[in-house]
């Protein structure tokens, strides 16, 4: 989640124009190392509606990199109170509470889990305590 040092996430209408997108080689290398052991991505509904279409389209480019394919090919779990089904490949909707879903994911076989989410999803995680 991108957040400013003073806790700013987005403008009143969800504007994200305050962020700097300087994806230089050093940042790309850092993100690739961070996500290398990840085999499950947790997302909130609001983010997923832009996240999955973006990465799916980017992966169609013959020059797309391994990180792009990682974002498409890695299984994703989406938390939503409004979606009733998933229209995206490699994506399922979480069932039950966030706490129980994460406990179930952590107790299943696999490597690292990463969360990409906005304010609403992170607020829900903040209210839940995980070890």
Order of alpha helices (4+ residues) and beta strands (2+ residues): alpha-beta-alpha-alpha-beta-beta-alpha-beta-alpha
